[in-house]
Protein backbone atom coordinates (compact mmCIF):
# COMPACT_ATOMS: atom_id res chain seq x y z
CA UNK A 1 0.00 0.00 0.00
CA UNK A 2 2.79 2.41 0.73
CA UNK A 3 4.24 2.50 -2.84
CA UNK A 4 0.80 3.17 -4.28
CA UNK A 5 0.20 6.01 -1.83
CA UNK A 6 3.64 7.45 -2.60
CA UNK A 7 3.00 7.46 -6.38
CA UNK A 8 -0.39 9.10 -5.88
CA UNK A 9 1.11 11.79 -3.67
CA UNK A 10 3.81 12.50 -6.26
CA UNK A 11 1.25 12.81 -9.03
CA UNK A 12 -0.82 15.15 -6.92
CA UNK A 13 2.24 17.24 -6.20
CA UNK A 14 3.07 17.51 -9.91
CA UNK A 15 -0.50 18.49 -10.75
CA UNK A 16 -0.53 21.09 -8.03
CA UNK A 17 2.79 22.43 -9.33
CA UNK A 18 1.47 22.77 -12.86
CA UNK A 19 -1.67 24.50 -11.61
CA UNK A 20 0.45 27.02 -9.75
CA UNK A 21 2.55 27.57 -12.88
CA UNK A 22 -0.56 28.15 -14.98
CA UNK A 23 -2.00 30.56 -12.45
CA UNK A 24 1.30 32.40 -12.43
CA UNK A 25 1.36 32.60 -16.21
CA UNK A 26 -2.20 33.91 -16.28
CA UNK A 27 -1.42 36.64 -13.76
CA UNK A 28 1.79 37.42 -15.61
CA UNK A 29 -0.08 37.67 -18.90
CA UNK A 30 -2.79 39.87 -17.45
CA UNK A 31 -0.66 42.32 -15.51
CA UNK A 32 2.67 42.38 -17.40
CA UNK A 33 3.94 42.43 -21.01
CA UNK A 34 6.55 39.80 -20.32
CA UNK A 35 4.69 37.08 -22.31
CA UNK A 36 3.68 39.36 -25.23
CA UNK A 37 6.50 38.15 -27.54
CA UNK A 38 5.58 34.55 -26.74
CA UNK A 39 1.90 35.16 -27.54
CA UNK A 40 2.80 36.87 -30.81
CA UNK A 41 5.04 33.99 -31.82
CA UNK A 42 2.32 31.47 -31.00
CA UNK A 43 -0.29 33.43 -32.99
CA UNK A 44 1.99 33.48 -36.02
CA UNK A 45 2.56 29.77 -35.63
CA UNK A 46 -1.12 28.84 -35.49
CA UNK A 47 -2.33 31.42 -38.08
CA UNK A 48 -2.01 28.99 -41.04
CA UNK A 49 -4.07 26.48 -39.09
CA UNK A 50 -6.89 29.02 -38.69
CA UNK A 51 -6.72 29.84 -42.39
CA UNK A 52 -6.96 26.17 -43.34
CA UNK A 53 -9.80 25.45 -40.96
CA UNK A 54 -11.71 28.50 -42.33
CA UNK A 55 -11.53 27.31 -45.95
CA UNK A 56 -14.67 25.08 -45.76
CA UNK A 57 -16.66 28.00 -44.35
CA UNK A 58 -15.46 30.30 -47.14
CA UNK A 59 -16.26 27.71 -49.81
CA UNK A 60 -19.73 27.19 -48.40
CA UNK A 61 -20.34 30.95 -48.27
CA UNK A 62 -19.11 31.34 -51.88
CA UNK A 63 -21.41 28.56 -53.06
CA UNK A 64 -24.38 30.09 -51.30
CA UNK A 65 -23.66 33.52 -52.75
CA UNK A 66 -23.10 32.08 -56.23
CA UNK A 67 -26.29 30.03 -56.26
CA UNK A 68 -28.23 32.90 -54.73
CA UNK A 69 -26.91 35.32 -57.37
CA UNK A 70 -27.72 32.87 -60.20
CA UNK A 71 -31.21 32.31 -58.83
CA UNK A 72 -31.76 36.06 -58.53
CA UNK A 73 -30.51 36.56 -62.09
CA UNK A 74 -32.83 33.86 -63.42
CA UNK A 75 -35.80 35.42 -61.64
CA UNK A 76 -34.86 38.86 -62.95
CA UNK A 77 -34.38 37.47 -66.46
CA UNK A 78 -37.83 35.85 -66.42
CA UNK A 79 -39.40 39.08 -65.16
CA UNK A 80 -37.70 41.06 -67.94
CA UNK A 81 -38.86 38.55 -70.56
CA UNK A 82 -42.43 38.84 -69.32
CA UNK A 83 -42.23 42.63 -69.36
CA UNK A 84 -40.79 42.55 -72.89
CA UNK A 85 -43.63 40.34 -74.12
CA UNK A 86 -46.17 42.70 -72.57
CA UNK A 87 -44.58 45.70 -74.29
CA UNK A 88 -44.40 43.81 -77.60
CA UNK A 89 -48.10 42.97 -77.34
CA UNK A 90 -48.90 46.62 -76.66
CA UNK A 91 -46.80 47.69 -79.65
CA UNK A 92 -48.58 45.16 -81.86
CA UNK A 93 -51.94 46.45 -80.68
CA UNK A 94 -50.84 50.03 -81.34
CA UNK A 95 -49.62 49.06 -84.81
CA UNK A 96 -52.91 47.32 -85.54
CA UNK A 97 -54.86 50.36 -84.33
CA UNK A 98 -52.70 52.68 -86.42
CA UNK A 99 -53.28 50.54 -89.52
CA UNK A 100 -57.01 50.44 -88.82
CA UNK A 101 -57.06 54.23 -88.43
CA UNK A 102 -55.39 54.55 -91.84
CA UNK A 103 -58.03 52.29 -93.39
CA UNK A 104 -60.83 54.25 -91.73
CA UNK A 105 -59.38 57.54 -93.01
CA UNK A 106 -59.24 56.06 -96.50
CA UNK A 107 -62.86 55.00 -96.15
CA UNK A 108 -63.92 58.44 -94.93
CA UNK A 109 -62.08 60.02 -97.86
CA UNK A 110 -64.03 57.72 -100.16
CA UNK A 111 -67.32 58.84 -98.62
CA UNK A 112 -66.39 62.46 -99.28
CA UNK A 113 -66.14 61.68 -103.00
CA UNK A 114 -69.50 59.88 -103.15
CA UNK A 115 -72.68 61.81 -103.83
CA UNK A 116 -74.95 58.99 -102.62
CA UNK A 117 -76.01 58.27 -99.07
CA UNK A 118 -73.74 55.65 -97.51
CA UNK A 119 -73.59 53.52 -94.37
CA UNK A 120 -70.35 52.22 -92.87
CA UNK A 121 -70.35 48.50 -92.05
CA UNK A 122 -67.85 45.92 -90.86
CA UNK A 123 -67.14 42.43 -92.14
CA UNK A 124 -67.95 39.85 -89.48
CA UNK A 125 -67.66 36.61 -91.40
CA UNK A 126 -66.39 34.91 -94.55
CA UNK A 127 -67.91 31.88 -96.26
CA UNK A 128 -65.91 28.72 -95.45
CA UNK A 129 -66.74 27.38 -98.92
CA UNK A 130 -63.78 28.22 -101.21
CA UNK A 131 -66.09 28.06 -104.23
CA UNK A 132 -68.45 30.70 -102.82
CA UNK A 133 -67.09 34.23 -102.53
CA UNK A 134 -69.51 35.61 -99.94
CA UNK A 135 -69.04 37.59 -96.74
CA UNK A 136 -71.23 38.75 -93.85
CA UNK A 137 -71.52 42.31 -92.56
CA UNK A 138 -72.92 43.72 -89.32
CA UNK A 139 -75.79 45.69 -90.87
CA UNK A 140 -79.31 44.53 -91.77
CA UNK A 141 -82.98 45.49 -91.98
CA UNK A 142 -82.71 47.53 -88.78
CA UNK A 143 -80.20 49.80 -90.50
CA UNK A 144 -82.10 50.01 -93.81
CA UNK A 145 -80.05 47.49 -95.78
CA UNK A 146 -81.81 45.93 -98.79
CA UNK A 147 -81.12 43.13 -101.28
CA UNK A 148 -79.09 44.19 -104.28
CA UNK A 149 -77.47 47.06 -102.38
CA UNK A 150 -73.91 47.80 -103.62
CA UNK A 151 -70.97 47.36 -101.27
CA UNK A 152 -67.65 49.20 -101.62
CA UNK A 153 -64.41 49.57 -99.74
CA UNK A 154 -62.10 52.60 -99.88
CA UNK A 155 -60.74 51.50 -103.27
CA UNK A 156 -63.59 50.16 -105.35
CA UNK A 157 -66.71 48.07 -105.80
CA UNK A 158 -66.77 44.85 -103.76
CA UNK A 159 -70.15 43.26 -104.43
CA UNK A 160 -73.85 43.39 -103.62
CA UNK A 161 -76.14 42.31 -100.80
CA UNK A 162 -77.96 39.03 -101.54
CA UNK A 163 -79.56 38.26 -98.16
CA UNK A 164 -80.69 40.54 -95.33
CA UNK A 165 -81.40 39.68 -91.68
CA UNK A 166 -82.35 42.04 -88.86
CA UNK A 167 -78.79 43.12 -88.05
CA UNK A 168 -76.63 41.21 -90.52
CA UNK A 169 -76.45 40.76 -94.28
CA UNK A 170 -74.75 38.44 -96.73
CA UNK A 171 -72.79 39.94 -99.61
CA UNK A 172 -71.81 38.30 -102.91
CA UNK A 173 -68.36 39.51 -104.01
CA UNK A 174 -67.70 40.54 -107.62
CA UNK A 175 -65.12 37.74 -107.88
CA UNK A 176 -67.72 34.98 -107.41
CA UNK A 177 -68.26 32.91 -110.56
CA UNK A 178 -72.00 33.65 -110.44
CA UNK A 179 -71.56 37.41 -110.30
CA UNK A 180 -71.64 39.73 -113.31
CA UNK A 181 -72.03 43.50 -113.60
CA UNK A 182 -72.21 46.02 -116.45
CA UNK A 183 -69.03 48.09 -116.75
CA UNK A 184 -67.38 50.54 -119.09
CA UNK A 185 -63.85 51.63 -119.86
CA UNK A 186 -63.41 54.97 -118.15
CA UNK A 187 -61.13 56.28 -120.92
CA UNK A 188 -63.55 55.92 -123.83
CA UNK A 189 -66.85 54.55 -122.51
CA UNK A 190 -66.54 51.10 -124.15
CA UNK A 191 -69.08 48.84 -122.45
CA UNK A 192 -68.69 45.23 -121.35
CA UNK A 193 -69.74 42.75 -118.68
CA UNK A 194 -67.30 41.99 -115.83
CA UNK A 195 -67.77 38.49 -114.50
CA UNK A 196 -66.18 36.73 -111.56
CA UNK A 197 -63.66 33.96 -112.14
CA UNK A 198 -63.51 32.45 -108.65
CA UNK A 199 -60.17 34.22 -108.16
CA UNK A 200 -60.18 37.22 -105.81
CA UNK A 201 -57.58 38.94 -107.99
CA UNK A 202 -59.13 38.35 -111.43
CA UNK A 203 -62.27 39.41 -113.28
CA UNK A 204 -62.98 38.69 -116.92
CA UNK A 205 -64.57 41.09 -119.40
CA UNK A 206 -67.10 39.27 -121.52
CA UNK A 207 -67.83 39.91 -125.21
CA UNK A 208 -64.95 42.28 -125.95
CA UNK A 209 -64.13 42.05 -129.66
CA UNK A 210 -60.57 41.83 -130.92
CA UNK A 211 -60.90 45.26 -132.49
CA UNK A 212 -62.18 47.03 -129.37
CA UNK A 213 -60.10 49.98 -128.20
CA UNK A 214 -59.02 48.70 -124.79
CA UNK A 215 -55.55 48.82 -123.27
CA UNK A 216 -53.66 47.37 -120.33
CA UNK A 217 -53.95 49.85 -117.46
CA UNK A 218 -57.39 51.14 -118.46
CA UNK A 219 -59.69 51.85 -115.54
CA UNK A 220 -62.96 49.93 -115.63
CA UNK A 221 -65.95 51.44 -113.78
CA UNK A 222 -69.58 50.52 -113.23
CA UNK A 223 -71.75 51.69 -116.14
CA UNK A 224 -75.05 51.94 -114.28
CA UNK A 225 -76.85 49.80 -116.88
CA UNK A 226 -79.38 47.46 -115.34
CA UNK A 227 -79.87 49.99 -112.54
CA UNK A 228 -78.27 47.62 -110.04
CA UNK A 229 -75.03 49.54 -109.48
CA UNK A 230 -74.63 53.33 -109.58
CA UNK A 231 -72.57 54.77 -112.42
CA UNK A 232 -68.88 55.48 -112.15
CA UNK A 233 -67.71 53.33 -109.24
CA UNK A 234 -64.20 51.85 -109.77
CA UNK A 235 -64.33 48.13 -110.54
CA UNK A 236 -60.82 47.28 -111.66
CA UNK A 237 -57.86 47.88 -113.91
CA UNK A 238 -57.14 46.00 -117.14
CA UNK A 239 -54.30 43.63 -116.33
CA UNK A 240 -53.87 41.65 -119.55
CA UNK A 241 -55.35 41.34 -123.05
CA UNK A 242 -55.03 38.32 -125.33
CA UNK A 243 -56.22 38.78 -128.90
CA UNK A 244 -56.53 35.55 -130.87
CA UNK A 245 -57.25 36.13 -134.59
CA UNK A 246 -59.08 32.81 -134.68
CA UNK A 247 -61.52 33.91 -131.95
CA UNK A 248 -64.21 36.60 -132.21
CA UNK A 249 -63.55 37.99 -128.74
CA UNK A 250 -60.41 38.98 -126.85
CA UNK A 251 -59.59 37.59 -123.43
CA UNK A 252 -59.46 40.62 -121.14
CA UNK A 253 -58.45 40.15 -117.49
CA UNK A 254 -59.21 42.88 -114.98
CA UNK A 255 -57.62 43.18 -111.53
CA UNK A 256 -60.22 44.36 -108.97
CA UNK A 257 -59.55 47.72 -107.35
CA UNK A 258 -61.27 46.69 -104.11
CA UNK A 259 -59.22 44.67 -101.65
CA UNK A 260 -61.60 41.75 -101.61
CA UNK A 261 -59.47 39.61 -99.31
CA UNK A 262 -58.33 42.33 -96.90
CA UNK A 263 -60.87 45.10 -96.41
CA UNK A 264 -62.71 44.97 -93.11
CA UNK A 265 -64.55 48.28 -93.02
CA UNK A 266 -66.86 48.82 -95.98
CA UNK A 267 -69.54 51.15 -97.35
CA UNK A 268 -73.13 50.36 -98.24
CA UNK A 269 -74.41 52.73 -100.93
CA UNK A 270 -78.09 53.72 -100.86
CA UNK A 271 -80.03 54.26 -104.05
CA UNK A 272 -82.33 57.27 -103.71
CA UNK A 273 -85.19 55.07 -104.89
CA UNK A 274 -84.51 52.66 -102.00
CA UNK A 275 -84.00 55.32 -99.32
CA UNK A 276 -87.28 54.57 -97.62
CA UNK A 277 -86.99 50.83 -98.03
C-alpha positions in Angstrom: 0.0 0.0 0.0 2.8 2.4 0.7 4.2 2.5 -2.8 0.8 3.2 -4.3 0.2 6.0 -1.8 3.6 7.5 -2.6 3.0 7.5 -6.4 -0.4 9.1 -5.9 1.1 11.8 -3.7 3.8 12.5 -6.3 1.2 12.8 -9.0 -0.8 15.2 -6.9 2.2 17.2 -6.2 3.1 17.5 -9.9 -0.5 18.5 -10.7 -0.5 21.1 -8.0 2.8 22.4 -9.3 1.5 22.8 -12.9 -1.7 24.5 -11.6 0.5 27.0 -9.7 2.5 27.6 -12.9 -0.6 28.1 -15.0 -2.0 30.6 -12.5 1.3 32.4 -12.4 1.4 32.6 -16.2 -2.2 33.9 -16.3 -1.4 36.6 -13.8 1.8 37.4 -15.6 -0.1 37.7 -18.9 -2.8 39.9 -17.4 -0.7 42.3 -15.5 2.7 42.4 -17.4 3.9 42.4 -21.0 6.6 39.8 -20.3 4.7 37.1 -22.3 3.7 39.4 -25.2 6.5 38.1 -27.5 5.6 34.6 -26.7 1.9 35.2 -27.5 2.8 36.9 -30.8 5.0 34.0 -31.8 2.3 31.5 -31.0 -0.3 33.4 -33.0 2.0 33.5 -36.0 2.6 29.8 -35.6 -1.1 28.8 -35.5 -2.3 31.4 -38.1 -2.0 29.0 -41.0 -4.1 26.5 -39.1 -6.9 29.0 -38.7 -6.7 29.8 -42.4 -7.0 26.2 -43.3 -9.8 25.5 -41.0 -11.7 28.5 -42.3 -11.5 27.3 -46.0 -14.7 25.1 -45.8 -16.7 28.0 -44.3 -15.5 30.3 -47.1 -16.3 27.7 -49.8 -19.7 27.2 -48.4 -20.3 30.9 -48.3 -19.1 31.3 -51.9 -21.4 28.6 -53.1 -24.4 30.1 -51.3 -23.7 33.5 -52.8 -23.1 32.1 -56.2 -26.3 30.0 -56.3 -28.2 32.9 -54.7 -26.9 35.3 -57.4 -27.7 32.9 -60.2 -31.2 32.3 -58.8 -31.8 36.1 -58.5 -30.5 36.6 -62.1 -32.8 33.9 -63.4 -35.8 35.4 -61.6 -34.9 38.9 -62.9 -34.4 37.5 -66.5 -37.8 35.9 -66.4 -39.4 39.1 -65.2 -37.7 41.1 -67.9 -38.9 38.6 -70.6 -42.4 38.8 -69.3 -42.2 42.6 -69.4 -40.8 42.6 -72.9 -43.6 40.3 -74.1 -46.2 42.7 -72.6 -44.6 45.7 -74.3 -44.4 43.8 -77.6 -48.1 43.0 -77.3 -48.9 46.6 -76.7 -46.8 47.7 -79.6 -48.6 45.2 -81.9 -51.9 46.4 -80.7 -50.8 50.0 -81.3 -49.6 49.1 -84.8 -52.9 47.3 -85.5 -54.9 50.4 -84.3 -52.7 52.7 -86.4 -53.3 50.5 -89.5 -57.0 50.4 -88.8 -57.1 54.2 -88.4 -55.4 54.5 -91.8 -58.0 52.3 -93.4 -60.8 54.3 -91.7 -59.4 57.5 -93.0 -59.2 56.1 -96.5 -62.9 55.0 -96.1 -63.9 58.4 -94.9 -62.1 60.0 -97.9 -64.0 57.7 -100.2 -67.3 58.8 -98.6 -66.4 62.5 -99.3 -66.1 61.7 -103.0 -69.5 59.9 -103.1 -72.7 61.8 -103.8 -74.9 59.0 -102.6 -76.0 58.3 -99.1 -73.7 55.7 -97.5 -73.6 53.5 -94.4 -70.4 52.2 -92.9 -70.3 48.5 -92.0 -67.8 45.9 -90.9 -67.1 42.4 -92.1 -67.9 39.9 -89.5 -67.7 36.6 -91.4 -66.4 34.9 -94.6 -67.9 31.9 -96.3 -65.9 28.7 -95.5 -66.7 27.4 -98.9 -63.8 28.2 -101.2 -66.1 28.1 -104.2 -68.5 30.7 -102.8 -67.1 34.2 -102.5 -69.5 35.6 -99.9 -69.0 37.6 -96.7 -71.2 38.7 -93.9 -71.5 42.3 -92.6 -72.9 43.7 -89.3 -75.8 45.7 -90.9 -79.3 44.5 -91.8 -83.0 45.5 -92.0 -82.7 47.5 -88.8 -80.2 49.8 -90.5 -82.1 50.0 -93.8 -80.0 47.5 -95.8 -81.8 45.9 -98.8 -81.1 43.1 -101.3 -79.1 44.2 -104.3 -77.5 47.1 -102.4 -73.9 47.8 -103.6 -71.0 47.4 -101.3 -67.7 49.2 -101.6 -64.4 49.6 -99.7 -62.1 52.6 -99.9 -60.7 51.5 -103.3 -63.6 50.2 -105.3 -66.7 48.1 -105.8 -66.8 44.9 -103.8 -70.2 43.3 -104.4 -73.8 43.4 -103.6 -76.1 42.3 -100.8 -78.0 39.0 -101.5 -79.6 38.3 -98.2 -80.7 40.5 -95.3 -81.4 39.7 -91.7 -82.4 42.0 -88.9 -78.8 43.1 -88.0 -76.6 41.2 -90.5 -76.5 40.8 -94.3 -74.7 38.4 -96.7 -72.8 39.9 -99.6 -71.8 38.3 -102.9 -68.4 39.5 -104.0 -67.7 40.5 -107.6 -65.1 37.7 -107.9 -67.7 35.0 -107.4 -68.3 32.9 -110.6 -72.0 33.7 -110.4 -71.6 37.4 -110.3 -71.6 39.7 -113.3 -72.0 43.5 -113.6 -72.2 46.0 -116.4 -69.0 48.1 -116.8 -67.4 50.5 -119.1 -63.9 51.6 -119.9 -63.4 55.0 -118.2 -61.1 56.3 -120.9 -63.5 55.9 -123.8 -66.9 54.5 -122.5 -66.5 51.1 -124.2 -69.1 48.8 -122.4 -68.7 45.2 -121.3 -69.7 42.7 -118.7 -67.3 42.0 -115.8 -67.8 38.5 -114.5 -66.2 36.7 -111.6 -63.7 34.0 -112.1 -63.5 32.5 -108.6 -60.2 34.2 -108.2 -60.2 37.2 -105.8 -57.6 38.9 -108.0 -59.1 38.3 -111.4 -62.3 39.4 -113.3 -63.0 38.7 -116.9 -64.6 41.1 -119.4 -67.1 39.3 -121.5 -67.8 39.9 -125.2 -64.9 42.3 -126.0 -64.1 42.0 -129.7 -60.6 41.8 -130.9 -60.9 45.3 -132.5 -62.2 47.0 -129.4 -60.1 50.0 -128.2 -59.0 48.7 -124.8 -55.5 48.8 -123.3 -53.7 47.4 -120.3 -54.0 49.9 -117.5 -57.4 51.1 -118.5 -59.7 51.9 -115.5 -63.0 49.9 -115.6 -65.9 51.4 -113.8 -69.6 50.5 -113.2 -71.7 51.7 -116.1 -75.0 51.9 -114.3 -76.9 49.8 -116.9 -79.4 47.5 -115.3 -79.9 50.0 -112.5 -78.3 47.6 -110.0 -75.0 49.5 -109.5 -74.6 53.3 -109.6 -72.6 54.8 -112.4 -68.9 55.5 -112.2 -67.7 53.3 -109.2 -64.2 51.9 -109.8 -64.3 48.1 -110.5 -60.8 47.3 -111.7 -57.9 47.9 -113.9 -57.1 46.0 -117.1 -54.3 43.6 -116.3 -53.9 41.7 -119.6 -55.3 41.3 -123.1 -55.0 38.3 -125.3 -56.2 38.8 -128.9 -56.5 35.5 -130.9 -57.2 36.1 -134.6 -59.1 32.8 -134.7 -61.5 33.9 -132.0 -64.2 36.6 -132.2 -63.5 38.0 -128.7 -60.4 39.0 -126.9 -59.6 37.6 -123.4 -59.5 40.6 -121.1 -58.5 40.2 -117.5 -59.2 42.9 -115.0 -57.6 43.2 -111.5 -60.2 44.4 -109.0 -59.6 47.7 -107.3 -61.3 46.7 -104.1 -59.2 44.7 -101.7 -61.6 41.7 -101.6 -59.5 39.6 -99.3 -58.3 42.3 -96.9 -60.9 45.1 -96.4 -62.7 45.0 -93.1 -64.6 48.3 -93.0 -66.9 48.8 -96.0 -69.5 51.1 -97.4 -73.1 50.4 -98.2 -74.4 52.7 -100.9 -78.1 53.7 -100.9 -80.0 54.3 -104.1 -82.3 57.3 -103.7 -85.2 55.1 -104.9 -84.5 52.7 -102.0 -84.0 55.3 -99.3 -87.3 54.6 -97.6 -87.0 50.8 -98.0 
